[in-house]
Amino acid sequence: MPEMDGCEATIEIRKAEEYLDLRRVCILALSANITEQNVNNCKLHGMDGFIAKPFRRDELFNQLKKYLKERKS
């Protein structure tokens, strides 16, 4: 992204959710950089999950299904 990276965007989204008292939106990182440090950094900045590129369609579907199911509960 030209203006900010995914972690910075996540921080801003989380701030807006808190300030505006909005329901938390699910944020999944999608990256080819799959080091343990990068995954932990994404979670540290408020992301809910991580999908490594290249990804299979079923991996994306299962992640989305998991978080959508949790939101219904």
N, CA, C and O atoms as CSV, one atom per row, in Angstrom:
chain,resi,resn,atom,element,x,y,z
A,1,MET,N,N,0.856,-1.175,0.000
A,1,MET,CA,C,0.000,0.000,0.000
A,1,MET,C,C,0.902,1.239,0.000
A,1,MET,O,O,1.901,1.273,0.720
A,2,PRO,N,N,0.572,2.221,-0.773
A,2,PRO,CA,C,1.468,3.371,-0.892
A,2,PRO,C,C,1.532,4.266,0.349
A,2,PRO,O,O,2.584,4.844,0.622
A,3,GLU,N,N,0.465,4.395,1.089
A,3,GLU,CA,C,0.429,5.324,2.211
A,3,GLU,C,C,0.895,4.718,3.534
A,3,GLU,O,O,1.524,5.400,4.344
A,4,MET,N,N,0.591,3.456,3.751
A,4,MET,CA,C,0.959,2.793,4.999
A,4,MET,C,C,0.981,1.290,4.773
A,4,MET,O,O,0.384,0.788,3.821
A,5,ASP,N,N,1.673,0.573,5.654
A,5,ASP,CA,C,1.681,-0.879,5.509
A,5,ASP,C,C,0.495,-1.485,6.258
A,5,ASP,O,O,-0.290,-0.772,6.884
A,6,GLY,N,N,0.380,-2.804,6.183
A,6,GLY,CA,C,-0.766,-3.480,6.790
A,6,GLY,C,C,-0.853,-3.308,8.294
A,6,GLY,O,O,-1.943,-3.178,8.851
A,7,CYS,N,N,0.313,-3.308,8.958
A,7,CYS,CA,C,0.311,-3.127,10.421
A,7,CYS,C,C,-0.168,-1.731,10.790
A,7,CYS,O,O,-0.964,-1.564,11.714
A,8,GLU,N,N,0.321,-0.728,10.065
A,8,GLU,CA,C,-0.120,0.649,10.339
A,8,GLU,C,C,-1.617,0.803,10.061
A,8,GLU,O,O,-2.326,1.470,10.815
A,9,ALA,N,N,-2.092,0.189,8.987
A,9,ALA,CA,C,-3.520,0.261,8.676
A,9,ALA,C,C,-4.346,-0.405,9.768
A,9,ALA,O,O,-5.397,0.104,10.157
A,10,THR,N,N,-3.867,-1.544,10.260
A,10,THR,CA,C,-4.581,-2.249,11.325
A,10,THR,C,C,-4.660,-1.397,12.584
A,10,THR,O,O,-5.709,-1.333,13.225
A,11,ILE,N,N,-3.575,-0.752,12.935
A,11,ILE,CA,C,-3.562,0.128,14.114
A,11,ILE,C,C,-4.615,1.222,13.964
A,11,ILE,O,O,-5.365,1.498,14.900
A,12,GLU,N,N,-4.670,1.841,12.794
A,12,GLU,CA,C,-5.639,2.919,12.567
A,12,GLU,C,C,-7.077,2.399,12.608
A,12,GLU,O,O,-7.964,3.061,13.147
A,13,ILE,N,N,-7.302,1.227,12.045
A,13,ILE,CA,C,-8.647,0.637,12.089
A,13,ILE,C,C,-9.052,0.345,13.526
A,13,ILE,O,O,-10.175,0.652,13.924
A,14,ARG,N,N,-8.157,-0.240,14.305
A,14,ARG,CA,C,-8.459,-0.557,15.708
A,14,ARG,C,C,-8.726,0.715,16.513
A,14,ARG,O,O,-9.614,0.729,17.365
A,15,LYS,N,N,-7.968,1.783,16.252
A,15,LYS,CA,C,-8.210,3.066,16.933
A,15,LYS,C,C,-9.603,3.591,16.594
A,15,LYS,O,O,-10.334,4.047,17.473
A,16,ALA,N,N,-9.961,3.524,15.322
A,16,ALA,CA,C,-11.274,4.017,14.885
A,16,ALA,C,C,-12.398,3.192,15.512
A,16,ALA,O,O,-13.412,3.743,15.941
A,17,GLU,N,N,-12.217,1.882,15.564
A,17,GLU,CA,C,-13.235,1.027,16.183
A,17,GLU,C,C,-13.464,1.431,17.634
A,17,GLU,O,O,-14.602,1.538,18.091
A,18,GLU,N,N,-12.374,1.651,18.344
A,18,GLU,CA,C,-12.492,2.021,19.757
A,18,GLU,C,C,-13.102,3.417,19.912
A,18,GLU,O,O,-14.014,3.611,20.716
A,19,TYR,N,N,-12.608,4.370,19.156
A,19,TYR,CA,C,-13.075,5.750,19.270
A,19,TYR,C,C,-14.554,5.882,18.901
A,19,TYR,O,O,-15.304,6.602,19.561
A,20,LEU,N,N,-14.962,5.186,17.848
A,20,LEU,CA,C,-16.341,5.282,17.369
A,20,LEU,C,C,-17.250,4.210,17.952
A,20,LEU,O,O,-18.427,4.128,17.599
A,21,ASP,N,N,-16.701,3.380,18.852
A,21,ASP,CA,C,-17.437,2.291,19.484
A,21,ASP,C,C,-18.062,1.368,18.431
A,21,ASP,O,O,-19.249,1.048,18.480
A,22,LEU,N,N,-17.224,0.956,17.482
A,22,LEU,CA,C,-17.663,0.086,16.403
A,22,LEU,C,C,-17.362,-1.370,16.732
A,22,LEU,O,O,-16.467,-1.668,17.524
A,23,ARG,N,N,-18.103,-2.251,16.128
A,23,ARG,CA,C,-17.847,-3.687,16.267
A,23,ARG,C,C,-16.509,-4.011,15.604
A,23,ARG,O,O,-16.190,-3.484,14.538
A,24,ARG,N,N,-15.745,-4.870,16.237
A,24,ARG,CA,C,-14.418,-5.236,15.731
A,24,ARG,C,C,-14.548,-5.979,14.401
A,24,ARG,O,O,-15.318,-6.932,14.283
A,25,VAL,N,N,-13.796,-5.536,13.419
A,25,VAL,CA,C,-13.766,-6.175,12.112
A,25,VAL,C,C,-12.595,-7.163,12.072
A,25,VAL,O,O,-11.546,-6.904,12.663
A,26,CYS,N,N,-12.764,-8.265,11.394
A,26,CYS,CA,C,-11.710,-9.271,11.259
A,26,CYS,C,C,-10.678,-8.784,10.246
A,26,CYS,O,O,-11.028,-8.380,9.137
A,27,ILE,N,N,-9.415,-8.826,10.632
A,27,ILE,CA,C,-8.330,-8.440,9.730
A,27,ILE,C,C,-7.373,-9.617,9.618
A,27,ILE,O,O,-6.814,-10.084,10.611
A,28,LEU,N,N,-7.198,-10.085,8.387
A,28,LEU,CA,C,-6.275,-11.181,8.104
A,28,LEU,C,C,-5.115,-10.640,7.273
A,28,LEU,O,O,-5.328,-9.945,6.279
A,29,ALA,N,N,-3.897,-10.958,7.682
A,29,ALA,CA,C,-2.717,-10.591,6.905
A,29,ALA,C,C,-2.568,-11.591,5.769
A,29,ALA,O,O,-2.803,-12.787,5.946
A,30,LEU,N,N,-2.182,-11.098,4.617
A,30,LEU,CA,C,-1.914,-11.937,3.463
A,30,LEU,C,C,-0.527,-11.564,2.965
A,30,LEU,O,O,-0.337,-10.483,2.407
A,31,SER,N,N,0.445,-12.452,3.162
A,31,SER,CA,C,1.830,-12.098,2.873
A,31,SER,C,C,2.645,-13.310,2.446
A,31,SER,O,O,2.361,-14.443,2.835
A,32,ALA,N,N,3.660,-13.045,1.640
A,32,ALA,CA,C,4.608,-14.086,1.268
A,32,ALA,C,C,5.719,-14.191,2.308
A,32,ALA,O,O,6.482,-15.157,2.304
A,33,ASN,N,N,5.814,-13.214,3.190
A,33,ASN,CA,C,6.842,-13.178,4.232
A,33,ASN,C,C,6.307,-13.923,5.449
A,33,ASN,O,O,5.658,-13.326,6.308
A,34,ILE,N,N,6.576,-15.222,5.526
A,34,ILE,CA,C,5.942,-16.063,6.539
A,34,ILE,C,C,6.858,-16.433,7.693
A,34,ILE,O,O,6.740,-17.521,8.256
A,35,THR,N,N,7.755,-15.550,8.044
A,35,THR,CA,C,8.603,-15.831,9.199
A,35,THR,C,C,7.770,-15.764,10.471
A,35,THR,O,O,6.742,-15.090,10.519
A,36,GLU,N,N,8.220,-16.460,11.481
A,36,GLU,CA,C,7.519,-16.441,12.773
A,36,GLU,C,C,7.460,-15.012,13.315
A,36,GLU,O,O,6.458,-14.607,13.903
A,37,GLN,N,N,8.527,-14.261,13.117
A,37,GLN,CA,C,8.569,-12.871,13.582
A,37,GLN,C,C,7.501,-12.023,12.880
A,37,GLN,O,O,6.840,-11.203,13.518
A,38,ASN,N,N,7.335,-12.220,11.585
A,38,ASN,CA,C,6.339,-11.446,10.848
A,38,ASN,C,C,4.920,-11.811,11.284
A,38,ASN,O,O,4.071,-10.934,11.450
A,39,VAL,N,N,4.670,-13.096,11.466
A,39,VAL,CA,C,3.342,-13.535,11.931
A,39,VAL,C,C,3.052,-12.943,13.305
A,39,VAL,O,O,1.963,-12.417,13.534
A,40,ASN,N,N,4.008,-13.021,14.215
A,40,ASN,CA,C,3.836,-12.463,15.563
A,40,ASN,C,C,3.648,-10.949,15.512
A,40,ASN,O,O,2.856,-10.396,16.275
A,41,ASN,N,N,4.372,-10.278,14.618
A,41,ASN,CA,C,4.245,-8.830,14.479
A,41,ASN,C,C,2.840,-8.445,14.021
A,41,ASN,O,O,2.272,-7.463,14.500
A,42,CYS,N,N,2.289,-9.213,13.102
A,42,CYS,CA,C,0.920,-8.950,12.639
A,42,CYS,C,C,-0.079,-9.079,13.788
A,42,CYS,O,O,-0.968,-8.243,13.948
A,43,LYS,N,N,0.076,-10.121,14.573
A,43,LYS,CA,C,-0.829,-10.328,15.708
A,43,LYS,C,C,-0.640,-9.242,16.763
A,43,LYS,O,O,-1.607,-8.768,17.359
A,44,LEU,N,N,0.608,-8.856,16.987
A,44,LEU,CA,C,0.915,-7.799,17.948
A,44,LEU,C,C,0.227,-6.486,17.577
A,44,LEU,O,O,-0.182,-5.725,18.454
A,45,HIS,N,N,0.104,-6.226,16.287
A,45,HIS,CA,C,-0.517,-4.990,15.826
A,45,HIS,C,C,-2.033,-5.088,15.678
A,45,HIS,O,O,-2.670,-4.153,15.193
A,46,GLY,N,N,-2.617,-6.218,16.094
A,46,GLY,CA,C,-4.073,-6.308,16.142
A,46,GLY,C,C,-4.728,-7.110,15.042
A,46,GLY,O,O,-5.955,-7.142,14.948
A,47,MET,N,N,-3.930,-7.764,14.203
A,47,MET,CA,C,-4.536,-8.606,13.175
A,47,MET,C,C,-5.023,-9.900,13.813
A,47,MET,O,O,-4.479,-10.360,14.817
A,48,ASP,N,N,-6.051,-10.472,13.214
A,48,ASP,CA,C,-6.657,-11.675,13.769
A,48,ASP,C,C,-6.014,-12.958,13.268
A,48,ASP,O,O,-6.013,-13.967,13.973
A,49,GLY,N,N,-5.476,-12.930,12.076
A,49,GLY,CA,C,-4.911,-14.139,11.512
A,49,GLY,C,C,-3.925,-13.825,10.409
A,49,GLY,O,O,-3.670,-12.662,10.095
A,50,PHE,N,N,-3.375,-14.875,9.825
A,50,PHE,CA,C,-2.326,-14.741,8.830
A,50,PHE,C,C,-2.485,-15.841,7.793
A,50,PHE,O,O,-2.667,-17.007,8.141
A,51,ILE,N,N,-2.418,-15.473,6.530
A,51,ILE,CA,C,-2.463,-16.430,5.432
A,51,ILE,C,C,-1.231,-16.205,4.572
A,51,ILE,O,O,-0.962,-15.088,4.130
A,52,ALA,N,N,-0.485,-17.282,4.340
A,52,ALA,CA,C,0.734,-17.187,3.543
A,52,ALA,C,C,0.422,-17.275,2.047
A,52,ALA,O,O,-0.407,-18.077,1.617
A,53,LYS,N,N,1.111,-16.424,1.255
A,53,LYS,CA,C,1.001,-16.497,-0.197
A,53,LYS,C,C,2.116,-17.381,-0.727
A,53,LYS,O,O,3.202,-17.392,-0.148
A,54,PRO,N,N,1.899,-18.100,-1.771
A,54,PRO,CA,C,0.598,-18.255,-2.433
A,54,PRO,C,C,-0.317,-19.116,-1.567
A,54,PRO,O,O,0.139,-20.024,-0.872
A,55,PHE,N,N,-1.589,-18.822,-1.619
A,55,PHE,CA,C,-2.539,-19.559,-0.794
A,55,PHE,C,C,-3.489,-20.349,-1.681
A,55,PHE,O,O,-3.701,-20.036,-2.852
A,56,ARG,N,N,-4.041,-21.370,-1.082
A,56,ARG,CA,C,-5.061,-22.149,-1.776
A,56,ARG,C,C,-6.434,-21.575,-1.404
A,56,ARG,O,O,-6.625,-21.024,-0.320
A,57,ARG,N,N,-7.344,-21.716,-2.298
A,57,ARG,CA,C,-8.693,-21.200,-2.082
A,57,ARG,C,C,-9.309,-21.749,-0.805
A,57,ARG,O,O,-9.986,-21.019,-0.081
A,58,ASP,N,N,-9.080,-23.048,-0.514
A,58,ASP,CA,C,-9.671,-23.645,0.684
A,58,ASP,C,C,-9.056,-23.063,1.951
A,58,ASP,O,O,-9.737,-22.985,2.974
A,59,GLU,N,N,-7.789,-22.653,1.916
A,59,GLU,CA,C,-7.173,-22.021,3.090
A,59,GLU,C,C,-7.871,-20.697,3.405
A,59,GLU,O,O,-8.209,-20.422,4.556
A,60,LEU,N,N,-8.079,-19.890,2.378
A,60,LEU,CA,C,-8.767,-18.612,2.565
A,60,LEU,C,C,-10.193,-18.849,3.046
A,60,LEU,O,O,-10.649,-18.191,3.981
A,61,PHE,N,N,-10.890,-19.768,2.423
A,61,PHE,CA,C,-12.258,-20.069,2.811
A,61,PHE,C,C,-12.347,-20.509,4.267
A,61,PHE,O,O,-13.225,-20.058,5.002
A,62,ASN,N,N,-11.427,-21.401,4.690
A,62,ASN,CA,C,-11.454,-21.889,6.073
A,62,ASN,C,C,-11.167,-20.787,7.079
A,62,ASN,O,O,-11.786,-20.749,8.142
A,63,GLN,N,N,-10.242,-19.889,6.763
A,63,GLN,CA,C,-9.970,-18.764,7.663
A,63,GLN,C,C,-11.188,-17.855,7.774
A,63,GLN,O,O,-11.586,-17.469,8.873
A,64,LEU,N,N,-11.775,-17.519,6.633
A,64,LEU,CA,C,-12.959,-16.654,6.655
A,64,LEU,C,C,-14.114,-17.315,7.406
A,64,LEU,O,O,-14.801,-16.668,8.197
A,65,LYS,N,N,-14.319,-18.591,7.156
A,65,LYS,CA,C,-15.392,-19.325,7.825
A,65,LYS,C,C,-15.176,-19.325,9.337
A,65,LYS,O,O,-16.120,-19.148,10.106
A,66,LYS,N,N,-13.937,-19.523,9.752
A,66,LYS,CA,C,-13.606,-19.539,11.182
A,66,LYS,C,C,-13.989,-18.214,11.842
A,66,LYS,O,O,-14.633,-18.208,12.891
A,67,TYR,N,N,-13.601,-17.111,11.242
A,67,TYR,CA,C,-13.862,-15.819,11.868
A,67,TYR,C,C,-15.308,-15.390,11.740
A,67,TYR,O,O,-15.838,-14.728,12.633
A,68,LEU,N,N,-15.951,-15.753,10.655
A,68,LEU,CA,C,-17.371,-15.429,10.532
A,68,LEU,C,C,-18.185,-16.239,11.541
A,68,LEU,O,O,-19.149,-15.730,12.113
A,69,LYS,N,N,-17.802,-17.491,11.760
A,69,LYS,CA,C,-18.491,-18.336,12.742
A,69,LYS,C,C,-18.339,-17.757,14.138
A,69,LYS,O,O,-19.303,-17.730,14.903
A,70,GLU,N,N,-17.129,-17.287,14.485
A,70,GLU,CA,C,-16.889,-16.697,15.794
A,70,GLU,C,C,-17.726,-15.450,16.011
A,70,GLU,O,O,-18.182,-15.195,17.125
A,71,ARG,N,N,-17.934,-14.667,14.953
A,71,ARG,CA,C,-18.724,-13.438,15.081
A,71,ARG,C,C,-20.198,-13.727,15.348
A,71,ARG,O,O,-20.869,-12.937,16.012
A,72,LYS,N,N,-20.708,-14.845,14.843
A,72,LYS,CA,C,-22.098,-15.200,15.075
A,72,LYS,C,C,-22.355,-15.592,16.515
A,72,LYS,O,O,-23.462,-15.415,17.024
A,73,SER,N,N,-21.332,-16.127,17.179
A,73,SER,CA,C,-21.494,-16.613,18.544
A,73,SER,C,C,-21.680,-15.493,19.542
A,73,SER,O,O,-21.829,-15.748,20.736
